[in-house]
Amino acid sequence: MIQYLKQLQKKYNLNISDITSVYDELPLWSAPFGMTILDQVVLKPGIKALDIGPGTGFPFLELAMRLGKKSKVYGIDPWEEAIERIRLKLKVYNIKNAEIIYGFAEEMSFPDNFFDLILSNNGLNNVNDLSKVLSECNRIGKKDSQLIFTVNLPGTMYEFYEIMEDILLEKKRHSEIASLHRHISEKRKSIPEITWFLKNAGFKIKKITEDKFYLRYVNGSAMLNHYFIRLAFLENWKKIIVSDVGKIFTEAENRLNKLSEEKNELKLTVPFVCFDCRKK
């Protein structure tokens, strides 16, 4: 109770740079996925939880605060700069029940049967070996522990990919079309594929929730210049094109702009799924 009273008495100064620096850069991209997890995660006092790939801290930090001080939430991520960002937030937010460590989900140092809850917010589609990661989740999860995660699906931004495929098809660049399809399938597995991986790793699926949101832009130029598109997508898109990268993307930009004029905006669809599972 005394500690609680101290928290009530603590005042935050919004002019301090540490506070303004962490208030907050949560990407809109991460929010819809993470909110779905927070709506469905089972909250119990005194549990041990793990967030795989928390990035700069969502929903890792939010979950730690919602679970309270009797629980312990761990995060594991290979992104060193993001880990430092989380450590700053832990300090500024005064969160004592969370710990972030550097590491890869394919080989985790946690003991067997350790966690009551494992979650990942659009992170499992970025691991190198999904089968190995899920096997590790099974190993470190307790019996009947919850595994809950979100991933975006193969139809993500299909409006953009269809235009790129049309351009490549017109130019008879079939090998690059194959690379385009491979890029999509490597990053975005279908629901039946993920279901197979889960069952093979020893998880029972309790619930599958499909949803979608939209990224809306005034036109293609605005979309291609958006910082998050440049940060997270553009470089991988450029690697698909063997030659004349500038010409291909200029044509794509023109067609996206034309589509925007017809539709009065450019609207990219992001379908995703949330898997709520239990360890058998």
N, C-alpha and C positions, 0 to 999 in steps of 0.2 A: 504493500500500500504506500509506503514511504517513497519507493522508486516511482510509483505512478504519480504521486503528488509532485515530485521533482519534474517529471515530464510536463505536467500541467503548467508548472511555473516557468518552464523554459520558453524563451521568446526567440523567434527567428528574425534576423535582420536582413531584409531583402536587398540591402545595399552591399552585403558581403559577397565578394566574387564567387566563392565556393558554392554558395546557395544558388545564385543566378546561373552558374555554369551547369548545374544539374537539374534545372527546372525548365523543361525536360526535353530531350531531343528524341523521344520515342518515335520511330518512324511510323507513319500511317500504314505502311505495308505490314508491320508486325501486329498492329493493334487488333484488327478483326480476328486473326487467328488466335491471338492470346486471350482475347475476351471470351471466345468460345471455350477455351480450356478452363478459364476461371469460372465460367458458368456451370461446368460439369465436374470439376475436380471434387473429390470427396475430402472435406475438411474435418480433421480429427485432431484433438489436442495430443501433444506429446509424441508426434510421429517424426520419422526421418524421411526426408524427401530429396530428390535429385532432379535438377534441371539440366538436360543435355543441350549444350549450345545456347546459352542464354544471351550471347551477344553483349550488348551494353546494359542488359539487366531486366528485360521484360519477357515473361512475367515473373522471373526469378525473385526480384526484390518485393514485388507486390504480394506474391505468395508467402514469402517469409513474414511480412507484416500481418497478413490475414491469419496465418496459423498461430502467431503469438510466440512468446519467449520460451514456452515449454517444448516447442518443436525445434528441429534443426534442419535447415535447408542447405544443401550443397549445390554448387554449380560447377560444371566442367566444360572448358572451351579451349581450343588451340589458338585463339585470337588474343595475343598478348596485350595489345593496346586496349582492347575492350575490357580485359580483366582489370587493368589499371583504372579504367573508367568506373567499373563496378566498385572497386575498392574505395574510390573517392565517394561514391554514393553511400556506401555502407557507413563511412565516417560521418558524412553530412547528415544522413537520415537517422544516425545513431541506431543502426540495426545490429543487434548482438547475436542473433540466432541464425546467421547465414555465413557461409564460407565459399569463396570462389577459388578454384584451383585450375592450373594449366594442365591440359591433357587431351587425349583423343578417346572417343567413345568406343573404339574398337578394342582398346586395352585399358581397362579402368582398374585402379588399385584398391578399390573398396572390397571389403570381405564378402563372403557368400551370405545370402539371406539377410541383408543389412537394411534395405529400404522398404518402407510401407508404400511409398509413392514415387513413381518416376514419370517425368513429363518432358516434352520437347515441343517448342513452339516453332513449327516450320523449320526444324533443324535436321530431322532424320533424312530428308531428301538431299542433304548436302554431305552426308558421310560417305567415305570411300567404300565401305563394305557393310551394307544394311544387314545382311544375314549375321555377320559377326557381332554387330552392335546389339541386335535383338537377343542374340545368345548371351551376351554380357548382361543385358538387362534382366534376363531370366535368372542368371547366376546370382546377381546382387540383390534381386527382389525377394522379399519374403513370400511365403505361400499366400495366395489370394491378394497379393499386393496389386495396386492399381498402376497400370501403364496407360497414360493418356497423351496423345500427341496429335498435332495438325500437320498436314502437308497440302501444298497446292497441287492441283490435278493437271493432266496433260492438256486440257483445253485452255489453260492460262494464256491470256493475250492472243487468242486465236486470230483476232482481227488483224494483228500485226503479222503473225506467221503466215497467214494465207496470202497476204500481199507479197511477202518475201518469196514464197514458193511460186507464185504466179510469175514474178520477175525472172526467177531462175529457170523456170520451165520455158518461158519465151526465148531465153538465151541458150536453151538446151544444155544447161549446166547440171546434169543429172547427179553427178557425184556430190555436188554441194547441196542438192535437195536431200540426198541420203544423209549428209552430215547434219542438216537441219533437223531431220526426223530423229537422228541419233541423239542430238543435243536435247531435244524435248524428252525422249524416253529415258535418258540417263538421269535427268534432274526431276522428272515428274512421273512417278509410277502410277498405274491405274489402281483402282480399288481392288479388283481381283488379284493383282500382283501383290499388293501389300498384304491382303488377307492370307495369301499363301505363305509369305515370309513369317507372318505372325504365328500361324498355326504350326509351321515347321519349327519355330523357336519355342513352342510350348506355351503359347498364350491363348486364352479363350476371349473371343470378342463379345463384349456385353452390348455395345451400342456403336453404330456408325452414323454420324451426323454429317450430311452434305449441306453446303451453303455456298454462297458466292458474294462477291462485292465488285464494285466497278471503279476503275481509275479513269477519271474524266478530264479531258484536256480541250482547249479551244481548237487545237489542230495538231497535226503530226510534228510540226516544228517545235511546238511547246513540249510535246511528249519526249522527243529525242533529246531535248536540251534540259529536261528535268534532272536535278542532281541525282536522284535515286536511280533513275534509269541509267544514267552514266556510270554511277557507282556499282550497281549490282548486275546490270544486264548487257550494256552496250559492248564491252570488251569481248564477252563470250560470243555475242552475235557477230562481231567483226571477224572473229577467228574462223567462222564457218565459210566466209568468202575467201577464195584462193587468190583472186586478182580483181582489179578494178573496184576496190572496196568503196572508194569515194563515189564512183558512178552508181553503184548498186544502191547505196544508201541515199543518194540524192534522188534517185528514181522512187525509192520507197517513201521518202519524205513527201515527194510530190503527190504520190497516190494517196498517202494518208491525209494530206491536206485536201485533196479532192473529195475523199470520203467525208471529211469533216464538213465541207461545204454542203454536201448532200444531206448530212444528218444533223447539221447545226452544231456539231461537236464531235470529238473523237472519244469513243467510249470503249475501253478495254475491259473484257470480262476476266475475273479471277475466281474460278471455282476452286473450292478446297473441301477437305474432309477432316473430321475429327474422329479418331479411333479411341474408344474407351475399352480397355482390356483388363483382364485379370490373369495373373500367373496361375497356372493349373497346380 
